[in-house]
Amino acid sequence: MILIGIVIALLSLLTYSIADGLSKYPSRIIGHNRTAVIVLAAGTLASLSMFAVPQLIGTITPAVIALSVFAGFLEGAWFLWVFKSLETEQVGNTMALVDVPYAIIVLFGILVLIEPITSIEIVGVIGIFAGVALVMSKDHFKFNKRLIPALAGNIVLGFFYVAFISAVTLSGGIAIPATVAKLVAFAIILADTLLFYKPRKHTGIYKPLNLKSLPFLAAILVGVLDAAGAIGVAAYSLLGIVVLGGAIVAIEPAIVMLFGFKFYKERFTTFQILGFVIIVAGAILLNIA
């Protein structure tokens, strides 16, 4: 069972990495709003497949719905803000920040739940934020302001996990919380797009959307892969390897950095590469602490 769980965790790492690495392509061509709408629509439909597995369904209570709706608001903010950074910034730098939620969850436990903190957790939290500072730096240590939306999105994602995990725990399954959260996130992004969508003709981003275009199809694939990653996390958690599985998935920023280097010809400074290493190391420490 442990071996099966490890394989599932590796598949989750692969699907998450491809999804995050690929997400830059549609974001920079059709815009972050429309990309997020398509990704969440596809992800919501893919999440419905979890209802085919009875062990993943769980029960519905008012508390589960409330927590899932709140999680959906936060997930919508993540997609909106992170994809905003992807329009202009390297996918490696942007997606390196996806390990920030590990630190946020630990800080939430310490500051809100008054949980004790270990020396390993202290090192892990400091490591993640130190690595973030390096990744967000440019030449001559200038701060990259265009990554602020991605940082804000991943801070919010930490609170999403708190609400979502609480909903899953109360429900006894992931299918209902995941689907409700996706639906709410989709509604938020769709409303934002309809209300605040402003064409910018000089960019070429907001041309009429071709439903047969590669960016549109890529956004659908991102949504499906993202949902597959979440299903994988649920599966290896049910198999009882939460710690090991989490440590494996935490490697994602390094994989996405290589993805950006290979397919987008992205380049990174020595300090940014050091930041990637420190972030991943910090996230792994928090998973095994």
C-alpha positions as CSV (number, residue, x, y, z in Angstrom):
1,M,0.0,0.0,0.0
2,I,2.9,2.4,0.8
3,L,4.4,1.8,-2.7
4,I,1.0,2.5,-4.3
5,G,0.7,5.7,-2.3
6,I,4.2,6.8,-3.4
7,V,3.3,6.2,-7.0
8,I,0.1,8.2,-6.7
9,A,2.0,11.0,-5.0
10,L,4.5,11.0,-7.9
11,L,1.6,11.2,-10.3
12,S,0.1,14.1,-8.4
13,L,3.5,15.8,-8.5
14,L,3.6,15.3,-12.3
15,T,0.0,16.5,-13.0
16,Y,0.4,19.6,-10.8
17,S,3.8,20.4,-12.3
18,I,2.5,20.1,-15.9
19,A,-0.7,22.0,-15.1
20,D,1.2,24.9,-13.4
21,G,3.9,24.9,-16.1
22,L,1.4,24.9,-18.9
23,S,-0.8,27.6,-17.4
24,K,1.5,30.4,-18.5
25,Y,0.8,29.7,-22.2
26,P,-2.9,30.5,-22.2
27,S,-2.5,33.3,-19.6
28,R,-0.2,35.3,-21.7
29,I,-2.2,34.9,-24.9
30,I,-5.9,35.0,-24.0
31,G,-5.5,36.8,-20.6
32,H,-5.6,35.7,-17.0
33,N,-9.3,36.2,-16.5
34,R,-10.4,34.0,-19.4
35,T,-7.8,31.4,-18.6
36,A,-9.0,31.1,-15.1
37,V,-12.6,30.8,-16.2
38,I,-11.8,28.0,-18.6
39,V,-9.4,26.2,-16.1
40,L,-12.0,26.3,-13.3
41,A,-14.8,25.2,-15.6
42,A,-12.8,22.2,-16.7
43,G,-11.6,21.5,-13.2
44,T,-15.1,21.5,-11.8
45,L,-16.3,19.0,-14.4
46,A,-13.2,16.8,-13.7
47,S,-13.9,17.0,-10.0
48,L,-17.3,15.4,-10.5
49,S,-15.4,12.1,-11.3
50,M,-14.7,11.8,-7.5
51,F,-18.3,10.9,-6.9
52,A,-17.7,7.6,-8.7
53,V,-15.6,6.5,-5.7
54,P,-17.8,6.0,-2.6
55,Q,-14.9,6.5,-0.2
56,L,-14.4,10.1,-1.5
57,I,-18.0,11.3,-1.2
58,G,-18.6,11.9,2.5
59,T,-21.6,13.7,4.0
60,I,-23.2,17.1,3.6
61,T,-23.8,19.4,6.6
62,P,-24.3,23.1,6.8
63,A,-20.8,23.5,8.3
64,V,-19.3,21.5,5.3
65,I,-21.1,23.7,2.8
66,A,-20.1,27.0,4.6
67,L,-16.4,26.0,4.8
68,S,-16.4,24.8,1.2
69,V,-18.0,28.1,0.0
70,F,-15.4,30.1,1.9
71,A,-12.6,27.9,0.5
72,G,-14.1,28.6,-3.0
73,F,-13.8,32.3,-2.5
74,L,-10.1,31.9,-1.6
75,E,-9.4,29.5,-4.5
76,G,-10.9,32.0,-6.9
77,A,-8.6,34.7,-5.6
78,W,-5.6,32.4,-6.1
79,F,-6.5,31.7,-9.7
80,L,-7.2,35.4,-10.4
81,W,-4.0,36.8,-8.8
82,V,-1.5,34.0,-9.8
83,F,-2.6,34.0,-13.4
84,K,-2.3,37.8,-13.4
85,S,1.4,37.4,-12.6
86,L,1.7,34.7,-15.3
87,E,0.6,37.2,-18.0
88,T,4.0,38.9,-17.7
89,E,6.3,36.9,-15.5
90,Q,8.2,33.7,-15.8
91,V,6.3,30.6,-14.9
92,G,9.3,29.3,-12.8
93,N,9.4,32.4,-10.6
94,T,5.6,32.7,-10.3
95,M,4.9,29.0,-9.5
96,A,7.9,28.8,-7.1
97,L,5.6,30.5,-4.6
98,V,3.1,27.6,-4.5
99,D,5.0,26.2,-1.4
100,V,4.1,29.4,0.6
101,P,0.8,27.8,1.9
102,Y,2.9,25.3,3.9
103,A,4.3,28.2,5.9
104,I,0.9,29.9,6.2
105,I,-0.7,26.7,7.6
106,V,2.0,26.4,10.3
107,L,1.7,30.1,11.2
108,F,-2.1,29.7,11.4
109,G,-1.7,26.8,13.8
110,I,0.8,28.8,16.0
111,L,-1.0,32.2,16.0
112,V,-4.7,31.1,15.9
113,L,-4.8,27.6,17.3
114,I,-2.0,28.3,19.8
115,E,-0.2,25.1,18.7
116,P,3.4,24.5,19.9
117,I,6.1,25.0,17.3
118,T,9.2,22.9,16.8
119,S,12.7,24.0,15.8
120,I,12.2,22.2,12.4
121,E,9.1,24.2,11.7
122,I,10.8,27.4,12.5
123,V,13.6,26.6,10.1
124,G,11.1,25.5,7.5
125,V,9.0,28.7,7.7
126,I,12.0,31.0,7.7
127,G,13.5,29.0,4.8
128,I,10.3,29.3,2.6
129,F,10.1,33.1,3.1
130,A,13.8,33.6,2.6
131,G,13.6,31.6,-0.6
132,V,10.6,33.6,-1.7
133,A,12.6,36.8,-1.2
134,L,15.4,35.5,-3.5
135,V,13.0,34.2,-6.2
136,M,11.2,37.6,-6.2
137,S,14.4,39.5,-6.7
138,K,15.8,40.6,-10.0
139,D,19.2,41.8,-11.0
140,H,20.9,43.9,-8.4
141,F,18.4,42.6,-5.8
142,K,15.6,44.7,-7.2
143,F,12.1,43.6,-6.0
144,N,9.9,42.2,-8.7
145,K,6.6,44.0,-8.0
146,R,4.8,42.0,-10.8
147,L,5.0,38.9,-8.6
148,I,3.1,40.5,-5.8
149,P,-0.3,39.2,-7.0
150,A,1.2,35.7,-7.1
151,L,2.5,36.1,-3.6
152,A,-0.8,37.4,-2.3
153,G,-2.6,34.5,-4.1
154,N,-0.4,31.9,-2.4
155,I,-0.8,33.5,1.0
156,V,-4.6,33.3,0.5
157,L,-4.1,29.7,-0.7
158,G,-2.7,28.8,2.7
159,F,-6.0,29.9,4.3
160,F,-7.9,28.0,1.6
161,Y,-6.2,24.8,2.7
162,V,-7.2,25.5,6.3
163,A,-10.8,25.9,5.3
164,F,-10.8,23.1,2.8
165,I,-9.1,20.5,5.1
166,S,-11.6,21.4,7.8
167,A,-14.5,20.8,5.3
168,V,-13.0,17.5,4.2
169,T,-12.5,16.4,7.8
170,L,-16.1,17.2,8.7
171,S,-17.5,15.7,5.6
172,G,-15.4,12.5,5.7
173,G,-14.7,12.8,2.0
174,I,-13.2,15.2,-0.5
175,A,-15.7,15.1,-3.3
176,I,-18.4,17.4,-1.9
177,P,-16.0,20.1,-0.6
178,A,-13.8,20.0,-3.7
179,T,-16.8,20.4,-6.1
180,V,-18.5,23.1,-4.1
181,A,-15.2,25.1,-3.8
182,K,-14.6,24.8,-7.5
183,L,-18.1,25.9,-8.4
184,V,-17.8,29.0,-6.1
185,A,-14.3,29.8,-7.5
186,F,-15.7,29.5,-11.0
187,A,-18.6,31.8,-10.2
188,I,-16.3,34.4,-8.7
189,I,-13.9,34.4,-11.7
190,L,-16.8,34.5,-14.2
191,A,-18.4,37.5,-12.4
192,D,-15.0,39.3,-12.2
193,T,-14.5,38.7,-15.9
194,L,-18.0,39.9,-16.8
195,L,-18.0,43.0,-14.6
196,F,-14.4,44.2,-14.8
197,Y,-13.2,42.9,-18.2
198,K,-11.6,45.8,-20.1
199,P,-10.3,45.2,-23.6
200,R,-6.7,46.3,-24.1
201,K,-6.4,46.4,-27.9
202,H,-2.7,47.3,-27.9
203,T,-1.8,44.0,-26.1
204,G,-3.6,41.6,-28.4
205,I,-4.6,39.6,-25.3
206,Y,-8.3,40.3,-25.5
207,K,-9.1,39.3,-29.1
208,P,-12.3,37.2,-29.6
209,L,-11.7,33.7,-28.2
210,N,-11.4,30.9,-30.7
211,L,-12.7,27.7,-29.0
212,K,-10.5,25.6,-31.2
213,S,-7.3,27.5,-30.5
214,L,-4.4,25.9,-28.7
215,P,-4.6,28.4,-25.8
216,F,-8.2,27.4,-25.2
217,L,-7.4,23.7,-25.3
218,A,-4.4,24.2,-23.1
219,A,-6.5,25.9,-20.5
220,I,-8.9,23.0,-20.5
221,L,-6.0,20.6,-20.0
222,V,-4.6,22.7,-17.1
223,G,-8.0,22.4,-15.4
224,V,-8.2,18.7,-15.8
225,L,-4.7,18.1,-14.6
226,D,-5.1,20.4,-11.6
227,A,-8.2,18.4,-10.6
228,A,-6.3,15.1,-11.2
229,G,-3.6,16.3,-8.9
230,A,-6.2,17.0,-6.1
231,I,-7.7,13.6,-6.6
232,G,-4.2,12.1,-6.3
233,V,-3.6,13.9,-3.0
234,A,-6.9,12.6,-1.7
235,A,-6.0,9.1,-2.8
236,Y,-2.6,8.9,-1.1
237,S,-4.0,10.5,2.0
238,L,-6.6,7.7,2.2
239,L,-3.7,5.3,2.0
240,G,-2.1,6.8,5.0
241,I,1.1,8.4,3.6
242,V,0.1,12.1,4.1
243,V,3.6,13.1,5.3
244,L,5.6,11.3,2.6
245,G,3.1,12.3,-0.1
246,G,3.2,15.9,0.9
247,A,7.0,15.9,0.9
248,I,7.0,14.5,-2.7
249,V,4.4,17.1,-4.0
250,A,6.4,19.9,-2.3
251,I,9.1,19.4,-4.9
252,E,6.8,20.9,-7.6
253,P,8.5,24.4,-7.8
254,A,11.8,22.7,-8.9
255,I,9.9,20.8,-11.6
256,V,8.1,23.9,-12.8
257,M,11.4,25.8,-12.9
258,L,12.9,23.1,-15.2
259,F,9.7,23.2,-17.3
260,G,10.1,27.0,-17.8
261,F,13.8,26.6,-18.6
262,K,13.1,23.9,-21.2
263,F,9.9,25.0,-22.9
264,Y,9.8,28.8,-22.3
265,K,13.5,29.4,-22.5
266,E,13.4,31.1,-19.1
267,R,16.6,32.1,-17.4
268,F,17.2,32.5,-13.7
269,T,19.9,34.3,-11.6
270,T,22.1,32.3,-9.2
271,F,20.2,33.8,-6.3
272,Q,16.8,32.8,-7.8
273,I,18.0,29.2,-8.2
274,L,19.2,29.3,-4.6
275,G,15.7,30.6,-3.7
276,F,14.1,27.6,-5.4
277,V,16.3,25.2,-3.5
278,I,15.6,26.9,-0.2
279,I,11.8,27.0,-0.8
280,V,11.6,23.3,-1.6
281,A,13.8,22.3,1.3
282,G,11.7,24.4,3.7
283,A,8.4,22.9,2.4
284,I,9.8,19.4,2.8
285,L,10.9,20.2,6.4
286,L,7.4,21.4,7.2
287,N,5.9,18.2,5.8
288,I,8.1,15.9,7.8
289,A,8.1,18.0,11.0
